[in-house]
Amino acid sequence: MMFNLEKEIKDWKKSLRKNQSLEDGYIAELESHLRDEIEKEISLGLNEEEAFIKAKTSIGSSEKLASEYYKSDTKSISGKPSWEAPFWMPDLFFNYLKTGLRIFNRYKGFSFINLFGLIIGITSCALIAIYIVNELSYDKHHINSENIYRVAVKRSYPNQEIKSAATQRPFADYLRSNFPEVINAARVSKERAGNVIVKNGEKSFYENHLIFSDNNLFEIFTIPFIKGDPEAALSDPFSIVISEETANKYFGESNPIGKILSLKFKGGNEFFDYYISGVFENHENIKSHLNYDLIATYKNHPYVGSPDEQDNWEGLNLYTYIQLQSGLDIKKIEEKLNKKAIDKIALMLREELNISYEEYTAAGNGFSYFLQPLTSIHLYSDLSDELEINGDILYVYLFSVIAVMVLVLAGINFMNLSIARYSTRLKEIAVRKVFGSQRKQLIVQFLSESFVISFLALILSVIFVPVVLPYINSITGLDLSFNLLNYFLIIIGLSVFVVMTGLLSNLYPALYLSSNSPYFLLKGILFWGSSKKNRITNGMVVFQFVISISLIICTLVIAEQNKYLLNKKLGFEKDQVLIIEGSESVLGKSESFRNSLENYSDILSVTNSQAVPGNSIGITRLYIKDKPENKGSSVEWLTVGFNYLETFGLKLISGRDFNEEIGSDSMAVILNETAVKSLNLENPVGEIVLYEDRPYTIIGVLEDFHFSSLHRKIQPMAIFGPDPYNQNRPNQILALRIKKTNVQETINYIRERWGEFTQEQQFIFSFLDKKINSLYQRDLKTRNLFAFFTIDAILIGCVGLFGLSSFAIRRKTKDIGTRKVLGATTYQIIILVSSEFIKLVLTAYLVAVPISYFSMTLWLNEFAYSISLKIDLFIIGAVISILLTTLTVGYQTLTTALSNPIKALKYE
């Protein structure tokens, strides 16, 4: 084929015009230069073809030329055109990214809706993941955490079963001496450690995070020391180690080692000097079921440190932690433990109950130990005598499900809107196919557009999480924090979700649309004309609203249960009762203090007690005197001062209250209804019960009341008056019922009287109703978290519905215009469009009702007292769902219905 120089020059110019940097003037200049070079080479003896090739090579490629010209016209340092890919990005990928950003800009409203829904979903899931990781991280910071266990006790009685986290005082020594599998065992105690007054000179504070322990606690737990030797820190009498924060509070920047802290314990009237032997690191960022700021040696405990008390197997007084060898079968260790401990249990039973172990078990009783893995205590343990209020694995499962639900909602929302979006791009796709775009190129293009939005949502979510987290902490009382290094796996997991969402949301429409002919795409009937495709979209909408409606109903149930917990009649009057902790020293000094309070007109009654409702109290066993056939009953018990029943508004069914003028009331007891039933007493008043082999006369029976939270059933209870044997009990809580008027003046008066009688204790008070409400902090946190993420789910659903309805209305624009011309009212048009979506929501509602009913029934079973699931909660859920749907769809329908029908008829 003969070489045509003019044709080649023309083709060369065409290739230059493809580059946006080369304007027509530049191309004309280059053409002139090219022709000069060709003439020069021909004059040197080359033919036209050879001369053209050499000249074109000397000028360079179009990309090189464009870059040089762009440098002369731009202020950019690099001189690289914005439409060219950076050096680190493949050209093809850059092209897809660029096109995706153009589509994002072209469909701003759609893109924002899709992006917003995905951001809510990813952010919510990240927040839930942080909460779950926080809950699962408890006690895992200890080096040997997988081999550390807490020993717990199960005691069975004919009428009840009690599981306690506490064990006997000598149990740790017994385990070390008798079980070679036990590497180490240590005791932890909080006996008389609540509201301890700690003094250093004039500085005095109440401390609630004091524990007593053996020195080998530091061999079991990982507690990093800043100062002092952990191997000997608690070896000496009256030694104590403190946290770095506590050291700064009392001693500032000076070295606290060897200095003295004076401690006055719960129920005591004197201070004991403890010298500081160590300082450990602050542990505020470490999650543990055992919180401490001060750790004092236990063996010299001022109140329970005598050899006899240290060897006492009767009471369950403290906590025993053990470190076992690796790879042991825990069930076998428990069996061995219970088999070998029978001798000690039998000795305890003979001393405590004066019966043999065989007689004890034959009567339907039982006593056994079991081991709790340290890392499972926070989420799996809900025993009596817990050190702290633990979490609940049920909530971890619950919020894990919510996280998955929210992510699925966001994913479905993204898929639905992506599918709907393509209805507006059918002609664009057809034109691309006409101009030669291959199916593979179209698929990659669609997916790249999806990934642009998905990864932008991920980046924005990572930015929003630390912004939203303080709000989550404020409504839940949690202390969650976030940084990329600690939660890198969460980011990886969300990235995988983003990739899968981007792939799944656009793969189907990309495959489907790219496989069809331009003719049908230009007609716009293929995508929306298929009922099968509509069923898929509608099915995903239904699934979205099944999740949203289920969460709405569950949120209503949780809120109603919390309302029930806070407002249920408890059998006593919790309002207007003021509680003062640490009052034993003031009461012990003089009766004048109490008299001054009782004589004040706005104070209705005054009492003191070992505990008030909401406190944990001890368990003992009562027997009926001279009735051997009556096996007795396990009861909760407390000692109280006079006027206790009056102050708390407790109601007597029979008998009378304690009377200060009746001397025999020093050996009297009042039982509640449940205790009377457990003791099988028909006429309890006047009967004599044995408590620690001492006789007490029953003088009254109380109507049952809820001393602890509504998570537990009412237990048998015995209330002892101020008898001489219990005077050493820590009766250090002062309770006052005051009038509703002049509350602040009354508090100021009490504070003044307090200051007159003691200068060494701060005046700290609280109200009983707040204390009772604090028992349900975990439930309130759950309600707030659940409500927050339910709102997120509703937002995602409504955002998706808004986007889908806008596309649906766009398809019906001409139909709406025609109906308006023919006389249809605005109301009829709104009903026409909204009814489709309301039908989908009602379908979702029918599916959501049994799901939410079943899940909430399981949740309410966690409470001893709960609401019944009434139909009105489910009806409210339906009304909210339909209302949200109507508002979401109705706004756009109303706007279209009110527009000029002529514009609608002209709409393409």
DRENVOLUM-744096 format. One record per residue (C-alpha): residue in three letters; x, y, z. Coordinates in steps of 0.1 Angstrom, whole numbers, padded with zeros to 4 digits, always signed. Layout:
ALAXYZ...
//
This chain:
MET+0000+0000+0000MET+0015+0034-0011PHE+0024+0058+0017ASN+0002+0089+0018LEU+0020+0117+0036GLU-0010+0140+0039LYS-0032+0113+0054GLU-0005+0104+0080ILE-0001+0141+0090LYS-0039+0144+0093ASP-0041+0113+0115TRP-0012+0126+0136LYS-0031+0159+0142LYS-0062+0139+0152SER-0042+0121+0179LEU-0030+0155+0192ARG-0065+0169+0195LYS-0074+0141+0219ASN-0051+0157+0245GLN-0069+0186+0263SER-0036+0205+0269LEU-0030+0211+0231GLU-0052+0239+0217ASP-0057+0244+0180GLY-0030+0271+0178TYR-0005+0247+0194ILE-0014+0219+0170ALA-0010+0243+0140GLU+0024+0253+0153LEU+0035+0217+0157GLU+0022+0208+0122SER+0044+0235+0107HIS+0074+0223+0127LEU+0067+0187+0116ARG+0066+0197+0079ASP+0099+0216+0082GLU+0115+0185+0097ILE+0101+0162+0070GLU+0115+0185+0042LYS+0148+0186+0059GLU+0151+0148+0061ILE+0139+0144+0025SER+0167+0168+0014LEU+0192+0145+0032GLY+0180+0115+0011LEU+0152+0099+0030ASN+0119+0089+0014GLU+0086+0105+0026GLU+0077+0076+0050GLU+0112+0075+0066ALA+0113+0113+0069PHE+0078+0114+0085ILE+0087+0087+0111LYS+0120+0104+0120ALA+0104+0138+0122LYS+0075+0126+0144THR+0099+0108+0167SER+0121+0139+0171ILE+0090+0160+0181GLY+0079+0134+0207SER+0046+0118+0219SER+0014+0137+0224GLU+0016+0132+0261LYS+0051+0147+0263LEU+0041+0176+0241ALA+0010+0183+0262SER+0029+0183+0294GLU+0054+0208+0281TYR+0027+0232+0268TYR+0007+0227+0301LYS+0038+0239+0320SER+0039+0271+0301ASP+0002+0278+0308THR-0002+0267+0344LYS+0010+0278+0378SER+0011+0242+0390ILE+0045+0232+0403SER+0044+0198+0388GLY+0031+0210+0355LYS+0010+0178+0353PRO-0026+0183+0339SER-0054+0175+0364TRP-0070+0151+0340GLU-0039+0129+0339ALA-0034+0102+0365PRO-0007+0108+0391PHE+0025+0088+0388TRP+0014+0063+0415MET-0021+0056+0400PRO-0028+0034+0370ASP-0044+0054+0341LEU-0074+0031+0339PHE-0082+0033+0376PHE-0077+0071+0375ASN-0102+0072+0346TYR-0128+0052+0365LEU-0123+0073+0397LYS-0126+0105+0377THR-0159+0093+0361GLY-0172+0082+0394LEU-0166+0117+0409ARG-0184+0133+0379ILE-0214+0110+0385PHE-0213+0119+0422ASN-0214+0156+0413ARG-0241+0152+0386TYR-0265+0134+0410LYS-0258+0154+0441GLY-0291+0147+0459PHE-0290+0110+0453SER-0253+0108+0461PHE-0258+0127+0494ILE-0288+0104+0504ASN-0268+0073+0496LEU-0237+0086+0514PHE-0256+0098+0544GLY-0273+0064+0549LEU-0240+0045+0546ILE-0223+0069+0570ILE-0250+0064+0597GLY-0247+0026+0593ILE-0209+0024+0594THR-0206+0049+0623SER-0233+0031+0643CYS-0216-0002+0638ALA-0182+0012+0647LEU-0197+0026+0680ILE-0213-0007+0689ALA-0180-0026+0680ILE-0162-0002+0704TYR-0187-0010+0732ILE-0184-0047+0726VAL-0146-0047+0725ASN-0147-0027+0758GLU-0170-0052+0774LEU-0149-0082+0762SER-0116-0067+0774TYR-0122-0070+0811ASP-0094-0085+0831LYS-0075-0096+0800HIS-0045-0073+0808HIS-0032-0098+0834ILE-0003-0119+0821ASN-0017-0152+0833SER-0054-0142+0829GLU-0063-0175+0812ASN-0052-0195+0842ILE-0067-0172+0870TYR-0100-0181+0886ARG-0122-0169+0914VAL-0136-0195+0938ALA-0174-0192+0944VAL-0198-0210+0966LYS-0232-0225+0960ARG-0254-0232+0990SER-0287-0251+0985TYR-0316-0251+1009PRO-0350-0267+1007ASN-0366-0234+0999GLN-0338-0216+0979GLU-0304-0217+0963ILE-0277-0191+0969LYS-0246-0185+0948SER-0220-0163+0964ALA-0189-0148+0950ALA-0174-0148+0986THR-0157-0176+1004GLN-0143-0183+1039ARG-0113-0165+1052PRO-0089-0194+1055PHE-0098-0209+1021ALA-0068-0195+1002ASP-0043-0211+1026TYR-0062-0244+1024LEU-0060-0244+0986ARG-0023-0237+0986SER-0016-0264+1011ASN-0038-0292+0997PHE-0038-0287+0959PRO-0006-0290+0940GLU-0025-0278+0909VAL-0028-0244+0926ILE+0003-0223+0918ASN-0009-0195+0940ALA-0039-0183+0960ALA-0047-0149+0974ARG-0075-0132+0994VAL-0092-0100+0985SER-0116-0084+1010LYS-0138-0053+1012GLU-0148-0059+1048ARG-0156-0025+1063ALA-0140-0009+1033GLY-0169+0012+1021ASN-0166+0050+1025VAL-0133+0047+1044ILE-0121+0081+1057VAL-0084+0086+1047LYS-0064+0114+1062ASN-0030+0129+1057GLY-0026+0159+1079GLU-0054+0183+1071LYS-0063+0165+1039SER-0092+0141+1044PHE-0113+0122+1018TYR-0138+0094+1016GLU-0124+0065+0996ASN-0146+0038+0981HIS-0120+0019+0962LEU-0100+0004+0990ILE-0094-0034+0992PHE-0075-0056+1016SER-0053-0084+1002ASP-0025-0107+1008ASN+0010-0098+0994ASN+0009-0126+0968LEU-0019-0109+0950PHE+0008-0092+0930GLU+0021-0126+0919ILE-0013-0135+0905PHE-0025-0102+0891THR-0004-0079+0869ILE-0002-0047+0888PRO+0028-0026+0876PHE+0046-0007+0904ILE+0061+0027+0900LYS+0077+0028+0934GLY+0083+0000+0960ASP+0089-0037+0958PRO+0057-0057+0949GLU+0072-0089+0964ALA+0072-0074+0999ALA+0048-0045+0996LEU+0021-0060+1019SER+0043-0082+1040ASP+0046-0059+1070PRO+0017-0051+1094PHE-0003-0020+1085SER+0013-0015+1051ILE-0006-0001+1022VAL+0001+0005+0985ILE-0017+0033+0966SER-0022+0044+0930GLU-0002+0072+0914GLU-0033+0093+0913THR-0040+0088+0950ALA-0004+0096+0958ASN-0007+0129+0939LYS-0039+0137+0957TYR-0024+0133+0992PHE+0013+0141+0987GLY+0016+0161+0955GLU+0050+0157+0939SER+0068+0144+0970ASN+0077+0107+0973PRO+0050+0090+0994ILE+0070+0058+1003GLY+0073+0054+1040LYS+0048+0081+1048ILE+0016+0076+1068LEU-0021+0076+1058SER-0046+0074+1086LEU-0077+0052+1079LYS-0110+0050+1097PHE-0131+0020+1086LYS-0168+0015+1082GLY-0184+0010+1116GLY-0153+0021+1135ASN-0146+0051+1157GLU-0108+0053+1156PHE-0081+0059+1130PHE-0054+0034+1122ASP-0020+0044+1107TYR-0008+0027+1076TYR+0026+0033+1061ILE+0029+0034+1023SER+0051+0007+1009GLY+0044+0011+0972VAL+0028+0031+0944PHE+0013+0014+0914GLU+0003+0027+0880ASN-0031+0043+0875HIS-0055+0018+0859GLU-0083+0040+0846ASN-0078+0028+0811ILE-0077-0009+0822LYS-0110-0027+0825SER-0115-0049+0855HIS-0143-0063+0877LEU-0121-0053+0907ASN-0114-0016+0911TYR-0089-0003+0936ASP-0070+0029+0944LEU-0056+0016+0977ILE-0046-0019+0987ALA-0040-0026+1024THR-0026-0057+1040TYR-0053-0081+1051LYS-0037-0102+1078ASN-0037-0073+1103HIS-0072-0060+1095PRO-0081-0040+1127TYR-0115-0057+1130VAL-0111-0092+1116GLY-0074-0098+1119SER-0073-0120+1150PRO-0060-0156+1145ASP-0094-0170+1155GLU-0113-0149+1129GLN-0087-0157+1102ASP-0093-0194+1108ASN-0131-0190+1108TRP-0148-0213+1083GLU-0184-0202+1090GLY-0189-0169+1072LEU-0185-0161+1035ASN-0164-0130+1041LEU-0140-0124+1012TYR-0129-0134+0977THR-0104-0161+0968TYR-0084-0159+0936ILE-0062-0187+0924GLN-0037-0193+0896LEU-0038-0228+0882GLN-0014-0248+0861SER-0021-0246+0824GLY-0041-0272+0806LEU-0062-0285+0835ASP-0097-0298+0833ILE-0116-0274+0854LYS-0145-0297+0860LYS-0122-0323+0875ILE-0106-0297+0897GLU-0140-0287+0910GLU-0149-0323+0917LYS-0116-0328+0935LEU-0121-0296+0954ASN-0156-0305+0967LYS-0145-0340+0976LYS-0115-0329+0996ALA-0133-0299+1012ILE-0160-0321+1028ASP-0141-0324+1060LYS-0139-0286+1064ILE-0175-0282+1054ALA-0186-0308+1079LEU-0166-0291+1107MET-0182-0258+1098LEU-0217-0274+1099ARG-0211-0290+1133GLU-0199-0257+1147GLU-0225-0235+1130LEU-0256-0258+1130ASN-0246-0286+1153ILE-0255-0313+1127SER-0234-0337+1106TYR-0227-0333+1069GLU-0249-0364+1062GLU-0278-0349+1082TYR-0273-0316+1064THR-0275-0331+1029ALA-0303-0355+1038ALA-0325-0325+1047GLY-0322-0312+1011ASN-0293-0289+1017GLY-0260-0287+0998PHE-0227-0269+0999SER-0202-0268+0970TYR-0175-0247+0953PHE-0171-0238+0917LEU-0145-0219+0897GLN-0151-0188+0877PRO-0126-0178+0850LEU-0113-0143+0857THR-0120-0130+0822SER-0156-0142+0824ILE-0166-0126+0857HIS-0176-0092+0843LEU-0201-0106+0817TYR-0211-0140+0831SER-0213-0135+0869ASP-0243-0123+0887LEU-0238-0138+0922SER-0247-0124+0955ASP-0218-0104+0971GLU-0203-0092+0938LEU-0175-0067+0941GLU-0190-0044+0915ILE-0221-0043+0893ASN-0210-0065+0864GLY-0220-0063+0828ASP-0242-0089+0810ILE-0232-0111+0781LEU-0269-0108+0770TYR-0263-0072+0761VAL-0232-0080+0742TYR-0252-0104+0721LEU-0280-0079+0718PHE-0259-0051+0705SER-0239-0075+0683VAL-0272-0083+0666ILE-0281-0046+0664ALA-0247-0039+0648VAL-0253-0065+0622MET-0289-0052+0616VAL-0277-0017+0612LEU-0250-0027+0587VAL-0274-0049+0568LEU-0299-0019+0567ALA-0272+0004+0554GLY-0261-0022+0528ILE-0297-0029+0516ASN-0304+0009+0515PHE-0273+0014+0494MET-0282-0014+0471ASN-0318-0002+0466LEU-0307+0033+0459SER-0280+0021+0435ILE-0305+0000+0416ALA-0330+0029+0415ARG-0303+0053+0403TYR-0297+0034+0372SER-0332+0041+0360THR-0320+0076+0353ARG-0289+0065+0334LEU-0303+0040+0309LYS-0298+0064+0280GLU-0262+0071+0291ILE-0255+0034+0292ALA-0271+0029+0258VAL-0249+0057+0243ARG-0218+0042+0258LYS-0226+0008+0243VAL-0233+0024+0209PHE-0199+0041+0209GLY-0182+0008+0216SER-0180+0004+0254GLN-0174-0033+0262ARG-0195-0050+0289LYS-0164-0055+0311GLN-0157-0018+0309LEU-0192-0009+0319ILE-0192-0033+0349VAL-0158-0019+0361GLN-0171+0016+0357PHE-0203+0009+0377LEU-0183-0007+0405SER-0158+0021+0407GLU-0186+0046+0411SER-0200+0025+0440PHE-0166+0022+0456VAL-0160+0060+0455ILE-0192+0065+0476SER-0185+0035+0499PHE-0149+0045+0508LEU-0158+0081+0512ALA-0185+0070+0537LEU-0159+0049+0555ILE-0134+0078+0558LEU-0161+0102+0570SER-0174+0076+0595VAL-0139+0072+0610ILE-0138+0110+0614PHE-0173+0111+0630VAL-0168+0083+0655PRO-0146+0103+0680VAL-0170+0132+0675VAL-0201+0111+0685LEU-0184+0091+0712PRO-0186+0117+0739TYR-0223+0120+0734ILE-0227+0082+0737ASN-0207+0083+0769SER-0229+0111+0783ILE-0262+0093+0777THR-0249+0059+0789GLY-0224+0067+0817LEU-0198+0046+0799ASP-0162+0056+0794LEU-0155+0045+0758SER-0126+0059+0738PHE-0114+0054+0703ASN-0081+0055+0684LEU-0071+0038+0652LEU-0043+0018+0666ASN-0064+0001+0694TYR-0093-0005+0671PHE-0075-0013+0638LEU-0093-0046+0634ILE-0126-0028+0636ILE-0115-0006+0607ILE-0104-0036+0587GLY-0138-0053+0593LEU-0157-0022+0582SER-0134-0019+0552VAL-0143-0054+0542PHE-0180-0045+0546VAL-0176-0014+0524VAL-0159-0035+0497MET-0187-0062+0499THR-0214-0035+0499GLY-0199-0017+0469LEU-0196-0050+0451LEU-0230-0064+0458SER-0249-0032+0454ASN-0238-0026+0419LEU-0228-0060+0406TYR-0263-0071+0398PRO-0275-0039+0380ALA-0241-0037+0362LEU-0243-0073+0350TYR-0280-0069+0341LEU-0278-0036+0323SER-0246-0042+0305SER-0260-0074+0289ASN-0289-0057+0271SER-0292-0040+0238PRO-0291-0002+0235TYR-0325-0002+0219PHE-0343-0014+0251LEU-0321+0007+0273LEU-0331+0038+0253LYS-0367+0029+0256GLY-0363+0027+0294ILE-0387-0002+0297LEU-0364-0031+0304PHE-0352-0022+0339TRP-0385-0011+0353GLY-0408-0032+0333SER-0398-0064+0350SER-0420-0074+0379LYS-0393-0097+0391LYS-0368-0068+0396ASN-0395-0049+0414ARG-0401-0078+0437ILE-0364-0079+0445THR-0364-0042+0454ASN-0397-0044+0473GLY-0384-0074+0492MET-0353-0055+0504VAL-0375-0026+0514VAL-0397-0050+0535PHE-0366-0065+0550GLN-0353-0030+0560PHE-0385-0021+0577VAL-0388-0055+0595ILE-0355-0045+0612SER-0366-0009+0618ILE-0401-0018+0632SER-0386-0046+0654LEU-0362-0021+0669ILE-0390+0005+0674ILE-0412-0021+0693CYS-0382-0033+0713THR-0373+0002+0722LEU-0408+0009+0734VAL-0408-0023+0755ILE-0374-0014+0771ALA-0385+0021+0779GLU-0418+0008+0794GLN-0399-0017+0815ASN-0375+0010+0827LYS-0404+0032+0836TYR-0419+0003+0855LEU-0386-0003+0874LEU-0384+0034+0884ASN-0420+0038+0894LYS-0431+0005+0908LYS-0444+0005+0944LEU-0416-0010+0964GLY-0434-0015+0998PHE-0416+0015+1014GLU-0415+0052+1009LYS-0383+0062+0990ASP-0390+0099+0986GLN-0377+0126+1009VAL-0354+0102+1028LEU-0319+0116+1033ILE-0290+0092+1038ILE-0258+0101+1056GLU-0229+0076+1054GLY-0202+0073+1080SER-0223+0086+1109GLU-0213+0061+1136SER-0186+0083+1152VAL-0210+0113+1154LEU-0238+0091+1168GLY-0214+0075+1192LYS-0201+0107+1207SER-0233+0121+1220GLU-0271+0117+1219SER-0272+0155+1216PHE-0266+0153+1178ARG-0295+0129+1172ASN-0317+0149+1196SER-0310+0181+1178LEU-0321+0165+1145GLU-0353+0150+1160ASN-0363+0183+1175TYR-0360+0202+1142SER-0395+0209+1127ASP-0387+0199+1091ILE-0372+0165+1101LEU-0401+0140+1105SER-0381+0110+1118VAL-0345+0098+1124THR-0330+0063+1125ASN-0297+0046+1120SER-0291+0012+1105GLN-0266-0013+1091ALA-0281-0009+1057VAL-0308+0009+1038PRO-0328-0004+1008GLY-0305-0008+0978ASN-0275-0020+0999SER-0263-0056+0999ILE-0268-0073+1033GLY-0257-0105+1049ILE-0274-0140+1049THR-0279-0161+1080ARG-0301-0190+1090LEU-0329-0190+1115TYR-0344-0220+1134ILE-0376-0222+1154LYS-0368-0230+1190ASP-0380-0263+1204LYS-0393-0274+1169PRO-0367-0299+1156GLU-0391-0308+1127ASN-0388-0273+1114LYS-0355-0272+1094GLY-0353-0235+1096SER-0347-0210+1068SER-0320-0190+1052VAL-0328-0153+1055GLU-0312-0119+1047TRP-0307-0099+1078LEU-0298-0065+1091THR-0297-0046+1124VAL-0315-0013+1128GLY-0320+0015+1153PHE-0354+0027+1166ASN-0378+0044+1142TYR-0365+0024+1112LEU-0400+0013+1101GLU-0414+0048+1105THR-0386+0065+1086PHE-0389+0041+1056GLY-0427+0038+1057LEU-0427+0000+1062LYS-0461-0015+1069LEU-0467-0040+1097ILE-0492-0068+1090SER-0492-0079+1126GLY-0473-0072+1159ARG-0455-0040+1166ASP-0423-0020+1160PHE-0392-0019+1183ASN-0398+0002+1214GLU-0370+0019+1232GLU-0389+0017+1265ILE-0393-0021+1263GLY-0361-0037+1275SER-0368-0071+1261ASP-0368-0056+1226SER-0330-0058+1227MET-0335-0095+1218ALA-0364-0091+1194VAL-0368-0096+1156ILE-0392-0086+1130LEU-0398-0108+1099ASN-0412-0101+1065GLU-0440-0122+1050THR-0417-0143+1029ALA-0396-0152+1060VAL-0427-0163+1078LYS-0437-0185+1049SER-0402-0200+1046LEU-0403-0209+1083ASN-0438-0224+1080LEU-0452-0203+1108GLU-0489-0197+1111ASN-0489-0174+1141PRO-0454-0160+1141VAL-0458-0132+1167GLY-0445-0145+1200GLU-0425-0174+1185ILE-0388-0176+1194VAL-0362-0181+1166LEU-0326-0190+1171TYR-0299-0169+1154GLU-0263-0180+1161ASP-0278-0201+1189ARG-0293-0170+1206PRO-0330-0167+1211TYR-0349-0138+1196THR-0387-0132+1200ILE-0407-0123+1169ILE-0426-0091+1177GLY-0439-0082+1143VAL-0444-0092+1107LEU-0438-0068+1078GLU-0456-0066+1045ASP-0431-0077+1019PHE-0410-0049+1004HIS-0382-0048+0978PHE-0350-0043+0997SER-0328-0050+0966SER-0335-0044+0929LEU-0364-0058+0910HIS-0340-0081+0892ARG-0344-0103+0923LYS-0374-0118+0939ILE-0382-0107+0975GLN-0361-0128+0999PRO-0369-0139+1034MET-0357-0111+1057ALA-0351-0107+1094ILE-0347-0072+1110PHE-0330-0072+1144GLY-0332-0042+1167PRO-0302-0027+1186ASP-0294-0059+1206PRO-0262-0061+1227TYR-0246-0088+1205ASN-0248-0068+1173GLN-0235-0035+1187ASN-0201-0040+1170ARG-0219-0043+1136PRO-0213-0013+1113ASN-0245+0005+1121GLN-0231+0037+1105ILE-0259+0049+1082LEU-0281+0077+1094ALA-0315+0080+1076LEU-0338+0110+1080ARG-0373+0116+1066ILE-0377+0153+1059LYS-0405+0175+1047LYS-0409+0184+1010THR-0407+0221+1019ASN-0375+0239+1029VAL-0353+0210+1017GLN-0321+0231+1013GLU-0326+0248+1046THR-0330+0214+1063ILE-0298+0201+1047ASN-0279+0232+1058TYR-0292+0228+1093ILE-0280+0191+1094ARG-0246+0202+1079GLU-0242+0228+1107ARG-0250+0203+1135TRP-0226+0178+1118GLY-0198+0203+1119GLU-0204+0210+1156PHE-0198+0173+1165THR-0170+0163+1141GLN-0143+0181+1123GLU-0126+0150+1109GLN-0154+0138+1085GLN-0169+0154+1055PHE-0206+0158+1054ILE-0217+0136+1025PHE-0254+0129+1019SER-0276+0114+0993PHE-0313+0108+0988LEU-0328+0073+0989ASP-0348+0076+0957LYS-0315+0084+0937LYS-0299+0054+0954ILE-0327+0031+0944ASN-0327+0045+0908SER-0289+0038+0906LEU-0297+0000+0909TYR-0310+0003+0874GLN-0281+0021+0858ARG-0272-0008+0836ASP-0308-0010+0824LEU-0310+0027+0817LYS-0277+0025+0798THR-0292-0002+0777ARG-0323+0018+0771ASN-0304+0048+0760LEU-0280+0028+0737PHE-0309+0009+0722ALA-0329+0041+0716PHE-0298+0057+0699PHE-0292+0029+0675THR-0329+0025+0669ILE-0331+0061+0658ASP-0301+0054+0635ALA-0319+0024+0620ILE-0350+0045+0615LEU-0330+0073+0598ILE-0313+0048+0575GLY-0347+0033+0566CYS-0363+0067+0560VAL-0333+0080+0540GLY-0336+0049+0518LEU-0374+0053+0515PHE-0369+0090+0506GLY-0345+0081+0478LEU-0367+0052+0465SER-0398+0073+0466SER-0382+0101+0447PHE-0372+0077+0419ALA-0407+0062+0419ILE-0423+0096+0417ARG-0400+0106+0389ARG-0412+0075+0369LYS-0448+0085+0377THR-0445+0122+0368LYS-0464+0120+0336ASP-0490+0097+0351ILE-0495+0123+0379GLY-0498+0151+0354THR-0524+0132+0334ARG-0544+0124+0365LYS-0544+0160+0376VAL-0556+0172+0341LEU-0584+0146+0344GLY-0595+0160+0377ALA-0576+0140+0404THR-0572+0158+0437THR-0539+0163+0455TYR-0552+0139+0483GLN-0559+0112+0458ILE-0525+0115+0442ILE-0508+0113+0476ILE-0528+0082+0485LEU-0519+0067+0451VAL-0482+0070+0455SER-0480+0065+0493SER-0502+0034+0493GLU-0475+0013+0476PHE-0450+0020+0503ILE-0475+0017+0531LYS-0484-0018+0519LEU-0447-0027+0521VAL-0444-0013+0556LEU-0475-0032+0568THR-0461-0064+0554ALA-0429-0057+0573TYR-0449-0050+0604LEU-0466-0084+0603VAL-0432-0100+0602ALA-0417-0078+0629VAL-0444-0084+0655PRO-0435-0120+0663ILE-0398-0113+0661SER-0400-0085+0686TYR-0424-0103+0708PHE-0402-0134+0711SER-0370-0114+0717MET-0385-0091+0743THR-0401-0120+0761LEU-0366-0135+0765TRP-0353-0101+0777LEU-0380-0096+0803ASN-0373-0130+0817GLU-0341-0115+0831PHE-0362-0096+0856ALA-0380-0111+0886TYR-0406-0084+0881SER-0415-0071+0847ILE-0443-0056+0826SER-0466-0078+0805LEU-0463-0073+0768LYS-0495-0054+0759ILE-0509-0049+0725ASP-0508-0012+0727LEU-0470-0011+0725PHE-0472-0030+0692ILE-0500-0007+0679ILE-0478+0023+0687GLY-0450+0007+0668ALA-0473+0003+0637VAL-0485+0039+0640ILE-0450+0053+0642SER-0439+0032+0612ILE-0469+0043+0590LEU-0465+0079+0601LEU-0428+0079+0592THR-0435+0063+0559THR-0463+0088+0551LEU-0442+0118+0560THR-0411+0105+0541VAL-0431+0097+0509GLY-0458+0123+0513TYR-0435+0153+0511GLN-0422+0145+0477THR-0456+0134+0465LEU-0472+0166+0477THR-0445+0187+0459THR-0452+0169+0426ALA-0489+0169+0430LEU-0490+0207+0436SER-0468+0214+0406ASN-0481+0226+0372PRO-0494+0195+0353ILE-0482+0209+0320LYS-0446+0206+0333ALA-0453+0170+0344LEU-0467+0161+0309LYS-0435+0176+0293TYR-0413+0157+0317GLU-0388+0132+0301
//
